[in-house]
Amino acid sequence: MDELSYRNFEVASDPSAARISGPTNSAIESSHTIAKTIRQGLARVNTLSIVVPAFNESAHLGECLDALLEQQEHIHEIIVVDNNSTDDTAEIVLDRRRRFPMVKLVAECERGVVHARNAGFDHASGSIIGRIDADTHVGAGWAKSILDFFDRRLDYAAVTGPIFLYDSPWAAPYRAFVKYTTKRKPDELRVSAASGNNFAIRRSAWQAARDRVSLRTDLHEDIDLSLCLYRVGLHIAQIKTMCVEVSGRRLLTPPLEYRHYVLSSYRTWAFHSLAGKSLRRLLVADMILHTVHWPLTRMLSTCDSRILPVSHSDSSDTSDRHLSAIREDRFAAASGK
């Protein structure tokens, strides 16, 4: 159990019937298909902007952008937010932009994923804003599945989907686990929170929640945004067709550092007064499992570890931090630390 866990027609044709039909029926069928495609194109009311926050992501960003560009017919723009990178992150974006003008580079000087996300969302011009991480590889049909969902389901404000791993020794068993659990669920399922590495939101919903989201860098910004949507009565769905793969680098986080990562999850739910015993038990189990697997993961992995996307503390919103202090102390006691 890791960060991923919080947040997965066959047309039968008769060849003999095709031969009997002859060219006339085939031509009619073809014209119907073309007409249907035109109607679907005219019916498309949404446009999709993709936001990718990035800090020193030169090792992964190129493959992330290339996977998105394979689906460019369904994407209005791709916005990479450079959050004070000191490597070749900006150069990678500019290289893609020279070939694909839909790729845009935005600079955000204030350090923190939440600030990079906000800058990207505020720059987005599409009616739908997709959000992934720089190590995310979107699956086939990912962008189209988002647009199809929002065109069809006006009652949802945001959507997420299954998340698999790559470059991890646990990629195969984790994929099997996600597929098994997803298979037992409906094709569309309402969920309480979504992960920022595979997320899309209506721009109108973002505008409704914009002034409610916290700017604290010691909170998980994706959970915070999800719970802000919940507070204003907006819903998030999970759909099976919106699949991505992400790097297993988070599993290489040393146990003590990973504890801070998990505490930030609890801190975010507590910030919204929604943390309880069940969440504490889940997160404690997550820390134990991570600690047990970490030595073998480090031995077998081919990727490098990654700095945490959240800080250990935050000097802003001190009154908000005080509200959740008691809950955090209880969680720390329950985890035996």
HELIX and SHEET records of a PDB file:
HELIX    1   1 GLU A    3  TYR A    6  1                                   4    
HELIX    2   2 PRO A   15  ALA A   43  1                                  29    
HELIX    3   3 LEU A   61  LEU A   69  1                                   9    
HELIX    4   4 GLN A   72  HIS A   74  5                                   3    
HELIX    5   5 THR A   89  ARG A   99  1                                  11    
HELIX    6   6 VAL A  113  HIS A  123  1                                  11    
HELIX    7   7 TRP A  142  ARG A  152  1                                  11    
HELIX    8   8 ALA A  171  LYS A  183  1                                  13    
HELIX    9   9 ARG A  203  ALA A  209  1                                   7    
HELIX   10  10 GLU A  221  ARG A  231  1                                  11    
HELIX   11  11 GLY A  248  LEU A  252  5                                   5    
HELIX   12  12 PRO A  255  PHE A  271  1                                  17    
HELIX   13  13 LYS A  277  LEU A  300  1                                  24    
HELIX   14  14 THR A  318  ALA A  334  1                                  17    
SHEET    1   A 8 VAL A 103  ALA A 107  0                                        
SHEET    2   A 8 GLU A  77  ASP A  82  1                                        
SHEET    3   A 8 LEU A  48  ALA A  54  1                                        
SHEET    4   A 8 ILE A 128  ARG A 131  1                                        
SHEET    5   A 8 PHE A 199  ARG A 202 -1                                        
SHEET    6   A 8 ALA A 158  THR A 160 -1                                        
SHEET    7   A 8 ILE A 236  ILE A 239  1                                        
SHEET    8   A 8 GLU A 188  VAL A 191 -1                                        
SHEET    1   B 3 HIS A 137  VAL A 138  0                                        
SHEET    2   B 3 VAL A 244  SER A 247 -1                                        
SHEET    3   B 3 ILE A 163  TYR A 166  1                                        
END                                                                             
